[in-house]
Amino acid sequence: MAQVAISFNKRTYRFDCSDAEADRLEKVANYFKSKLDSLAREHGPIGDERLVLMAGLMLTDELLEARADIDELLEQDADKLKTFSETVKEMRGLAGSDPVAGENRKSGS
């Protein structure tokens, strides 16, 4: 069992986790701590609870923006695939209606 320590505002908080999760938890904790430190520098001594709430809101905003970006990219990819699929269907339809193209396929030309 691993333990990750997070220090903030002259206090240390320890979290137990599996050895496999320790590096990830440390990275997440350091990222969160950087948000807390940034807010503390920007707003001064406003209280730990308010600072943690502000950091949580900032991170939630980042998450929602990232999800929106991913959704937009997936939608763009879906539109491209739909257009490509329609183009392929049209090309197959044209090839099927052209007897010369059909013969060329059969003869290997």
RODO-2510 file (C-alpha; in nm, 4 decimals, decimal comma):
residues 109
     n   res          X          Y          Z
     1     m     0,0000     0,0000     0,0000
     2     a     0,1349     0,3412    -0,1007
     3     q     0,0725     0,6759     0,0600
     4     v     0,0609     1,0106    -0,1188
     5     a     0,1060     1,3310     0,0816
     6     i    -0,0402     1,6612    -0,0297
     7     s     0,0742     1,9745     0,1497
     8     f    -0,1342     2,2879     0,1369
     9     n    -0,1471     2,5955     0,3563
    10     k     0,0981     2,4561     0,6125
    11     r    -0,0966     2,1290     0,6452
    12     t    -0,0238     1,7871     0,5062
    13     y    -0,2950     1,5454     0,4012
    14     r    -0,2102     1,1806     0,3447
    15     f    -0,4002     0,9475     0,1147
    16     d    -0,3593     0,5712     0,0995
    17     c    -0,3758     0,4051    -0,2387
    18     s    -0,2438     0,1029    -0,4213
    19     d     0,1141     0,1134    -0,5461
    20     a    -0,0146     0,1161    -0,9034
    21     e    -0,2245     0,4287    -0,8378
    22     a     0,0364     0,6284    -0,6467
    23     d     0,1983     0,8075    -0,9435
    24     r    -0,1368     0,9045    -1,0904
    25     l    -0,2714     1,0271    -0,7571
    26     e     0,0425     1,2321    -0,7048
    27     k     0,0058     1,3944    -1,0497
    28     v    -0,3628     1,4703    -0,9861
    29     a    -0,2846     1,6085    -0,6401
    30     n    -0,0035     1,8271    -0,7735
    31     y    -0,2296     1,9658    -1,0465
    32     f    -0,5015     2,0435    -0,7913
    33     k    -0,2442     2,1984    -0,5571
    34     s    -0,1181     2,4213    -0,8388
    35     k    -0,4748     2,5520    -0,8814
    36     l    -0,5041     2,6132    -0,5074
    37     d    -0,1679     2,7913    -0,4939
    38     s    -0,2575     3,0067    -0,7928
    39     l    -0,5876     3,1088    -0,6390
    40     a    -0,4234     3,1772    -0,3012
    41     r    -0,1695     3,4083    -0,4682
    42     e    -0,4407     3,5814    -0,6681
    43     h    -0,7008     3,6275    -0,3913
    44     g    -0,4971     3,6239    -0,0707
    45     p    -0,6186     3,4683     0,2531
    46     i    -0,9847     3,3959     0,1754
    47     g    -1,0157     3,0736     0,3711
    48     d    -0,9368     2,7146     0,2822
    49     e    -1,2951     2,6090     0,2233
    50     r    -1,3640     2,8889    -0,0230
    51     l    -1,0290     2,8284    -0,1947
    52     v    -1,1020     2,4575    -0,2399
    53     l    -1,4494     2,5382    -0,3731
    54     m    -1,3058     2,7874    -0,6228
    55     a    -1,0421     2,5352    -0,7378
    56     g    -1,3101     2,2676    -0,7727
    57     l    -1,5223     2,5005    -0,9842
    58     m    -1,2248     2,5914    -1,2042
    59     l    -1,1393     2,2256    -1,2608
    60     t    -1,5023     2,1396    -1,3325
    61     d    -1,5102     2,4207    -1,5881
    62     e    -1,1936     2,2811    -1,7517
    63     l    -1,3504     1,9350    -1,7611
    64     l    -1,6740     2,0592    -1,9184
    65     e    -1,4824     2,2593    -2,1813
    66     a    -1,2686     1,9550    -2,2647
    67     r    -1,5780     1,7367    -2,2959
    68     a    -1,7427     1,9930    -2,5236
    69     d    -1,4288     2,0009    -2,7403
    70     i    -1,4278     1,6199    -2,7606
    71     d    -1,7979     1,6129    -2,8495
    72     e    -1,7377     1,8708    -3,1240
    73     l    -1,4484     1,6696    -3,2661
    74     l    -1,6540     1,3491    -3,2589
    75     e    -1,9410     1,5253    -3,4334
    76     q    -1,7063     1,6563    -3,7027
    77     d    -1,5640     1,3067    -3,7529
    78     a    -1,9147     1,1605    -3,7706
    79     d    -2,0108     1,4178    -4,0350
    80     k    -1,6994     1,3339    -4,2373
    81     l    -1,7739     0,9619    -4,2160
    82     k    -2,1341     1,0196    -4,3209
    83     t    -2,0222     1,2264    -4,6206
    84     f    -1,7642     0,9632    -4,7154
    85     s    -2,0207     0,6846    -4,6831
    86     e    -2,2673     0,8729    -4,9023
    87     t    -1,9948     0,9322    -5,1631
    88     v    -1,9067     0,5617    -5,1683
    89     k    -2,2743     0,4687    -5,2080
    90     e    -2,3106     0,7147    -5,4955
    91     m    -1,9978     0,5792    -5,6636
    92     r    -2,1253     0,2225    -5,6287
    93     g    -2,4569     0,3285    -5,7749
    94     l    -2,2876     0,4954    -6,0703
    95     a    -2,0641     0,1944    -6,1317
    96     g    -2,3632    -0,0385    -6,1181
    97     s    -2,5594     0,1659    -6,3731
    98     d    -2,2714     0,1954    -6,6228
    99     p    -2,2446    -0,1279    -6,8235
   100     v    -1,8959    -0,0380    -6,9481
   101     a    -1,7657     0,0167    -6,5968
   102     g    -1,9211    -0,3136    -6,4931
   103     e    -1,7518    -0,4985    -6,7793
   104     n    -1,4195    -0,3351    -6,6980
   105     r    -1,4432    -0,4653    -6,3433
   106     k    -1,5226    -0,8178    -6,4611
   107     s    -1,2441    -0,8253    -6,7175
   108     g    -0,9900    -0,6741    -6,4784
   109     s    -0,9287    -0,3634    -6,6911
***
